[in-house]
């Protein structure tokens, strides 16, 4: 990293948010905010040209690439694979424990909710600059192992009030992709009766009557993200 200033690239598709955050970050003398931004299929070209130390991105954004639209998680995976020296911070409204785990598993190092103030974003920058994990207070309030997670003593963040078990979430994800009970049983190498039992638990816990309502329940609570 630059010994004098940390070079920051902020990727956000809501211009007013981008303008506000980049202005606030630019007020810190130790930070240099790159004014250019990637266009369409130029994510990698942008990184090659500007070489930011830290990339801050919204997980909900969509940027086109070869006819495909990439969300923040996919961009994160590209950067983590091809430019491992670049540190990644999520700045998002998707501030659930599930989103945090997915982001960190995609190569992220810091996570800040958009409900947080800019001071926490600056704090995240300071931590990831030193190769340390960071999660904001909005996330800490929702987790029961935040300290262990940040200190790398626990691989996944765990919610204080988890609605579904890990196995149920796995079944839920496959249901959301349209797999039948038989297909799920074959993929997970369990009996169809076991899959049906998990389905019943999912319906009962969510208080829903059909798959459409279950998927809507999961979507609203951001239990998983495709």
MIDOFI-720952 format. One record per residue (C-alpha): residue number from 0; residue in one letter; x, y, z. Coordinates in pm, whole numbers, plus 50000, padded with zeros to 5 digits. Layout:
MIDOFI-720952
SITE  resi  resn      x      y      z
SITE   NUM     a      X      Y      Z
...
This chain:
MIDOFI-720952
SITE  resi  resn      x      y      z
SITE     0     x  50000  50000  50000
SITE     1     x  50098  50361  49954
SITE     2     x  50300  50469  50258
SITE     3     x  50142  50813  50258
SITE     4     x  49780  50758  50167
SITE     5     x  49542  50466  50139
SITE     6     x  49390  50459  49791
SITE     7     x  49016  50397  49805
SITE     8     x  48781  50299  49523
SITE     9     x  48412  50323  49611
SITE    10     x  48168  50139  49385
SITE    11     x  47806  50239  49431
SITE    12     x  47528  50271  49172
SITE    13     x  47325  50532  49364
SITE    14     x  47501  50853  49272
SITE    15     x  47386  51061  49569
SITE    16     x  47519  50795  49808
SITE    17     x  47847  50771  49617
SITE    18     x  47892  51150  49613
SITE    19     x  47817  51182  49985
SITE    20     x  48044  50899  50098
SITE    21     x  48335  50990  49872
SITE    22     x  48316  51351  49990
SITE    23     x  48326  51246  50356
SITE    24     x  48616  51007  50298
SITE    25     x  48808  51272  50103
SITE    26     x  48814  51489  50416
SITE    27     x  49061  51249  50578
SITE    28     x  49421  51342  50487
SITE    29     x  49542  50982  50500
SITE    30     x  49284  50866  50242
SITE    31     x  49291  50918  49866
SITE    32     x  48956  50853  49698
SITE    33     x  48981  50758  49332
SITE    34     x  48740  50982  49141
SITE    35     x  48699  50755  48837
SITE    36     x  48454  50468  48850
SITE    37     x  48420  50145  48650
SITE    38     x  48177  50147  48360
SITE    39     x  47986  49846  48228
SITE    40     x  48236  49564  48160
SITE    41     x  48543  49754  48281
SITE    42     x  48575  49637  48643
SITE    43     x  48904  49459  48588
SITE    44     x  49035  49729  48356
SITE    45     x  48953  49985  48624
SITE    46     x  49150  49792  48884
SITE    47     x  49446  49744  48649
SITE    48     x  49453  50116  48577
SITE    49     x  49397  50261  48925
SITE    50     x  49525  49986  49157
SITE    51     x  49328  50081  49470
SITE    52     x  49448  49954  49806
SITE    53     x  49090  49908  49924
SITE    54     x  48773  49851  49724
SITE    55     x  48448  49945  49898
SITE    56     x  48137  49820  49726
SITE    57     x  47763  49791  49760
SITE    58     x  47652  49426  49748
SITE    59     x  47331  49517  49564
SITE    60     x  47490  49696  49272
SITE    61     x  47485  49554  48923
SITE    62     x  47757  49616  48668
SITE    63     x  47747  49460  48321
SITE    64     x  48021  49226  48199
SITE    65     x  48007  49036  47871
SITE    66     x  47629  49045  47871
SITE    67     x  47610  48928  48230
SITE    68     x  47523  49143  48528
SITE    69     x  47752  49106  48826
SITE    70     x  47639  49180  49179
SITE    71     x  47870  49286  49457
SITE    72     x  47941  48930  49571
SITE    73     x  48053  48828  49222
SITE    74     x  48276  49134  49187
SITE    75     x  48422  49048  49525
SITE    76     x  48507  48696  49406
SITE    77     x  48674  48829  49089
SITE    78     x  48887  49075  49285
SITE    79     x  48977  48823  49556
SITE    80     x  49086  48569  49292
SITE    81     x  49277  48799  49058
SITE    82     x  49390  49082  49286
SITE    83     x  49435  48932  49636
SITE    84     x  49638  49232  49747
SITE    85     x  49327  49453  49726
SITE    86     x  49125  49463  50048
SITE    87     x  48746  49444  50021
SITE    88     x  48485  49622  50234
SITE    89     x  48109  49582  50192
SITE    90     x  47895  49893  50243
SITE    91     x  47536  49777  50219
SITE    92     x  47181  49767  50347
SITE    93     x  47199  49385  50333
SITE    94     x  47320  49386  50692
SITE    95     x  47227  49033  50797
SITE    96     x  47453  48770  50946
SITE    97     x  47394  48558  50634
SITE    98     x  47516  48841  50412
SITE    99     x  47826  48889  50627
SITE   100     x  47918  48521  50601
SITE   101     x  47861  48515  50225
SITE   102     x  48072  48828  50179
SITE   103     x  48363  48704  50390
SITE   104     x  48348  48366  50216
SITE   105     x  48376  48557  49887
SITE   106     x  48700  48720  49999
SITE   107     x  48578  49022  50196
SITE   108     x  48759  49162  50498
SITE   109     x  48534  49439  50632
SITE   110     x  48156  49483  50656
SITE   111     x  47975  49811  50730
SITE   112     x  47599  49862  50727
SITE   113     x  47465  50173  50555
SITE   114     x  47281  50237  50880
SITE   115     x  47621  50314  51033
SITE   116     x  47789  50655  51028
SITE   117     x  48088  50729  50808
SITE   118     x  48319  50709  51113
SITE   119     x  48265  50332  51120
SITE   120     x  48353  50312  50752
SITE   121     x  48678  50494  50826
SITE   122     x  48740  50258  51117
SITE   123     x  48684  49964  50883
SITE   124     x  48939  50110  50641
SITE   125     x  49193  50138  50922
SITE   126     x  49140  49777  51027
SITE   127     x  49149  49615  50684
SITE   128     x  49456  49824  50594
SITE   129     x  49626  49620  50865
SITE   130     x  49479  49293  50731
SITE   131     x  49233  49275  51020
SITE   132     x  48868  49176  50995
SITE   133     x  48608  49438  51076
SITE   134     x  48232  49427  51131
SITE   135     x  48025  49729  51229
SITE   136     x  47819  49766  51547
SITE   137     x  47493  49699  51359
SITE   138     x  47624  49350  51285
SITE   139     x  47779  49299  51627
SITE   140     x  47434  49353  51782
SITE   141     x  47295  49067  51573
SITE   142     x  47574  48816  51638
SITE   143     x  47662  48598  51934
SITE   144     x  48024  48529  51838
SITE   145     x  48137  48863  51691
SITE   146     x  48467  48879  51881
SITE   147     x  48566  48524  51789
SITE   148     x  48472  48588  51426
SITE   149     x  48678  48907  51403
SITE   150     x  48973  48737  51571
SITE   151     x  48950  48443  51327
SITE   152     x  48869  48201  51609
SITE   153     x  48537  48122  51442
SITE   154     x  48493  48076  51069
SITE   155     x  48128  48185  51048
SITE   156     x  47933  48456  51224
SITE   157     x  47634  48320  51417
SITE   158     x  47311  48511  51464
SITE   159     x  47172  48560  51814
SITE   160     x  46830  48447  51701
SITE   161     x  46870  48206  51411
SITE   162     x  46535  48107  51264
SITE   163     x  46656  47804  51072
SITE   164     x  46932  47552  51134
SITE   165     x  47224  47520  50892
SITE   166     x  47070  47205  50742
SITE   167     x  46732  47375  50701
SITE   168     x  46898  47668  50524
SITE   169     x  47061  47423  50284
SITE   170     x  46725  47264  50208
SITE   171     x  46568  47608  50174
SITE   172     x  46826  47718  49919
SITE   173     x  46764  47409  49707
SITE   174     x  46387  47455  49732
SITE   175     x  46431  47814  49613
SITE   176     x  46615  47685  49306
SITE   177     x  46322  47463  49214
SITE   178     x  46462  47124  49308
SITE   179     x  46208  46855  49395
SITE   180     x  46211  46654  49717
SITE   181     x  46356  46358  49528
SITE   182     x  46633  46568  49370
SITE   183     x  46725  46727  49704
SITE   184     x  46739  46385  49868
SITE   185     x  46971  46257  49594
SITE   186     x  47198  46562  49610
SITE   187     x  47231  46552  49988
SITE   188     x  47234  46171  50004
SITE   189     x  46950  46157  50253
SITE   190     x  46604  46000  50239
SITE   191     x  46306  46176  50085
SITE   192     x  46131  46138  50420
SITE   193     x  46411  46338  50587
SITE   194     x  46377  46611  50326
SITE   195     x  46001  46623  50386
SITE   196     x  46062  46654  50760
SITE   197     x  46294  46950  50703
SITE   198     x  46040  47108  50467
SITE   199     x  45772  47077  50736
SITE   200     x  46001  47241  50992
SITE   201     x  46073  47526  50749
SITE   202     x  45701  47582  50688
SITE   203     x  45619  47563  51059
SITE   204     x  45897  47802  51168
SITE   205     x  45812  48053  50895
SITE   206     x  45438  48019  50956
SITE   207     x  45367  47970  50584
SITE   208     x  45155  47726  50382
SITE   209     x  45339  47688  50052
SITE   210     x  45677  47723  49881
SITE   211     x  45600  48067  49734
SITE   212     x  45526  48205  50081
SITE   213     x  45839  48037  50220
SITE   214     x  46061  48196  49955
SITE   215     x  45898  48534  50015
SITE   216     x  45959  48493  50390
SITE   217     x  46327  48415  50329
SITE   218     x  46366  48702  50081
SITE   219     x  46214  48964  50310
SITE   220     x  46440  48855  50595
SITE   221     x  46739  48817  50362
SITE   222     x  46807  48471  50500
SITE   223     x  46997  48385  50184
SITE   224     x  47098  48572  49871
SITE   225     x  47126  48422  49524
